[in-house]
Amino acid sequence: MSAGNKPNYRRAVRHAARLGALLLVYVAATAMAARKEAPGVQATDTGFTIVESAKIDGATRSDYARAAGLLAQERYADGITLLQSITAKQPKLTAAYVDLGIAYAKTNELDQAEASLKHALELQPKHPIAWNELGLVQRRQGKLGDARASYEKSLAAAPGFHFARLNLAVLCDLYLADAACALDNYLIYQQAVPDDKQVAGWIANARARADKGVK
């Protein structure tokens, strides 16, 4: 990829991460509702649903909705305080730990973010959003091999999770210099998000480097 393309590239990555956080709020709200399905991840070709089994009282439900609102307003410090209170009362509520990890990452508290996301994964080992968010944190920590493994576990749990697909492609392209990995994942991402016009240029760059035998 040429240096001139990188700024747009990074904007796209931030956009994907932001949408991933919004998706988390939706999925978490769904998980907290009364559901008949068994707890776990129910993946389809194009998405997934996460079902949690937890008894949530009205006050906790209200606090969680308020915490989600604080994160949406980028009031991360206030959101962290409220989420800490929620996890203290509901230590098995995976969604709260994932949101807490995202909030910590937004305030550059990466060690706390990593710990919170790993705690979420102890509760739900196949949580695609938690793996994806952990990959984002690990990439910022310079743990590139761990980040790749986290994105791959996210996609193993939910192959249609195109945010994780894009993050893996970008990691391979910009950080690991693995053109073949980048090309494969950009192509899959393009099929899932055909309206993303920027990806065609990224594919062309990755294909050119892959054809030259650049890793």
Protein Blocks (a to p, Z undefined) as FASTA:
>chain_A
ZZklmmmmmmmmmmmmmmmmmmmmmmmmmmmpccfbdcdddddfkbccddddddddfklm
mmmmmmmmmmmnopaklmmmmmmmmmmmmmmlmklmmmmmmmmmmnopaklmmmmmmmmm
mmmmmlmklmmmmmmmmmmnopamlmmmmmmmmmmmmmmlmklmmmmmmmmmmmnopakl
mmmmmmmmmmmmmmlmklmmmmmmmmmmmmnopZZ
